[in-house]
Amino acid sequence: MTDNIYLCGLIGMDIQSSRSPAMHMTEADALGLRLIYRLFDLAQEPLKQDDLSAILNAVEKCGFAGVNVTHPFKQKIIPLLNSLSDEARAIGAVNTVIFENGHRTGHNTDWSGFAESLSRQLPDADLSRIVQFGAGGAGAATAMAMLRLGCEELVIVDTNEDHAQLLADRLNHIDGCKTNVRLAKISPELELGSATGLINATPLGMEGYDGMPVQAEWLHPSLWVADVVYFPLETELLKTARDIGCKTAHGGEMAVFQAARAFDLFTGHVADRDRMLKNF
């Protein structure tokens, strides 16, 4: 914070359409705080990907309270930090950096954002056996949320099995983990047949990434379906699932709640989640 103004920002690539500035500044206004939120788009001239370290140094020297981090820097930024929260270390990705007295701490608010979203949208979701598609940054966060919510078995499906196995191994070695995290042993279709829930943690369904991670006939009415995609809110997967009787959860609330937790960390003030949802 500089002169009673909270300086915050987002570092990423192709982020001009991000809703983060509006979410953070609108909530700050509602709380009577002065907050400025800036985009550092390393896809925009004259910046380039190699400028990540320089940008981080610059915003820290300028007195920023912290920055959010998005694709493709959630892993690349880790060597530039002094410490990580337990969840960020386990997930292997950082989406929020806090600057404090010359110390950089990496956090991950994606996992808590998804956990809060699922708990609100599907409070009675059966977490016995979940099949998750995607083992990237978003998938690592949703998987951590499943662990924290008490999921009994989490099956991870990803086109890169080595990457998925690394995630499963990392999660299974968390102290106190009671969730059996594993890769699919049979076809995804058969795994879904006995599942209670499905999570899409891939970009499929996002604008520019048409399609679904599953075939429509793999879905069944006793399955709940959650999507991390929020642009659009109504993805093909969610519409298809709802049409056959599945309960669904869209990605908009995850986007809001991860931002709300980052706001808490930036300012030390608790964001009003319901108000942020209304303004989203």
Rosetta blueprint (number, residue, H / E / L):
1 M L
2 T E
3 D L
4 N L
5 I E
6 Y E
7 L E
8 C E
9 G E
10 L E
11 I E
12 G E
13 M L
14 D L
15 I L
16 Q L
17 S L
18 S L
19 R L
20 S H
21 P H
22 A H
23 M H
24 H H
25 M H
26 T H
27 E H
28 A H
29 D H
30 A H
31 L L
32 G L
33 L L
34 R L
35 L E
36 I E
37 Y E
38 R E
39 L E
40 F E
41 D E
42 L L
43 A L
44 Q L
45 E L
46 P L
47 L L
48 K L
49 Q H
50 D H
51 D H
52 L H
53 S H
54 A H
55 I H
56 L H
57 N H
58 A H
59 V H
60 E H
61 K H
62 C L
63 G L
64 F L
65 A L
66 G E
67 V E
68 N E
69 V E
70 T L
71 H L
72 P L
73 F L
74 K L
75 Q L
76 K L
77 I L
78 I H
79 P H
80 L H
81 L L
82 N L
83 S E
84 L E
85 S L
86 D H
87 E H
88 A H
89 R H
90 A H
91 I H
92 G L
93 A L
94 V L
95 N L
96 T E
97 V E
98 I E
99 F E
100 E E
101 N L
102 G L
103 H E
104 R E
105 T E
106 G E
107 H E
108 N L
109 T L
110 D H
111 W H
112 S H
113 G H
114 F H
115 A H
116 E H
117 S H
118 L H
119 S H
120 R H
121 Q H
122 L L
123 P L
124 D L
125 A L
126 D L
127 L L
128 S L
129 R E
130 I E
131 V E
132 Q E
133 F E
134 G L
135 A L
136 G L
137 G H
138 A H
139 G H
140 A H
141 A H
142 T H
143 A H
144 M H
145 A H
146 M H
147 L H
148 R H
149 L H
150 G L
151 C L
152 E L
153 E E
154 L E
155 V E
156 I E
157 V E
158 D L
159 T L
160 N L
161 E H
162 D H
163 H H
164 A H
165 Q H
166 L H
167 L H
168 A H
169 D H
170 R H
171 L H
172 N H
173 H L
174 I L
175 D L
176 G L
177 C L
178 K L
179 T L
180 N E
181 V E
182 R E
183 L E
184 A L
185 K L
186 I L
187 S L
188 P H
189 E H
190 L H
191 E H
192 L H
193 G H
194 S L
195 A L
196 T L
197 G E
198 L E
199 I E
200 N E
201 A L
202 T L
203 P L
204 L L
205 G L
206 M L
207 E L
208 G L
209 Y L
210 D L
211 G L
212 M L
213 P L
214 V L
215 Q L
216 A H
217 E H
218 W H
219 L L
220 H L
221 P L
222 S L
223 L L
224 W E
225 V E
226 A E
227 D E
228 V L
229 V L
230 Y L
231 F L
232 P L
233 L L
234 E L
235 T L
236 E H
237 L H
238 L H
239 K H
240 T H
241 A H
242 R H
243 D H
244 I L
245 G L
246 C L
247 K L
248 T E
249 A E
250 H L
251 G L
252 G H
253 E H
254 M H
255 A H
256 V H
257 F H
258 Q H
259 A H
260 A H
261 R H
262 A H
263 F H
264 D H
265 L H
266 F H
267 T H
268 G L
269 H L
270 V L
271 A L
272 D L
273 R H
274 D H
275 R H
276 M H
277 L H
278 K H
279 N H
280 F L
